């Protein structure tokens, strides 16, 4: 075999061997499937995630489609993000990021749908976790209610017990301690935040039980 033929043939041979080893031989096959990030999950288990991934023991590591597996698992509402890593020689790692529990949406059955800060729900429960605000009313106005809720000062937001959505013009917040804030619509957000801060700082409003800032230029305190 002359030098020219070797220069052409040997790289092709190496590529063919590598292709066989990576894609067909048992040298790099899946023997371990690890799942991380589902601690505290309410709808998922390690076994369920592995089964849903479609990855089988004995699959060729190089032929595991990480994008396809990630898209499949992302269909589960409790999963916010998922990453698939192939670890030579025989491991596939599934890294899951769960949605946080930020709100509980009351249902007509007296139960609650737990959801994240965007309003995506993923599990129904009979009891709301401690410190999670309950959303009542018309879910069509959920985005407005959550936008206002997340704009509240931290010292107010952490006291919110209920977010009431009877209509898009009468959104209200009930705080632990007995104070109700009638916010109104999602309009004039900055003006309402300024007025609310001033009202809460006024000494005469320390014992207030109701604040109406639906019309921020003419607030009412009782």
Secondary structure, DSSP 8 states (H G I E B T S, - for coil): --HHHHHHHHHHHHHHHHHHHHHTSGGGB--EEEEES-TT-SS--HHHHHHHHT--TT-BGGG--HHHHHHHHTTSTTEEEEEEEEETTTEEEEEEEE----EEEE-TTS-EEEE-TT--EEEEESS--TT-EEEEE-GGGHHHHHHHHHHS-HHHHTTEEEEEESSTT-EEEEETTS-EEEEESSSSHHHHHHHHHHHHHSGGGTT--EEE-SSGGG-EE-
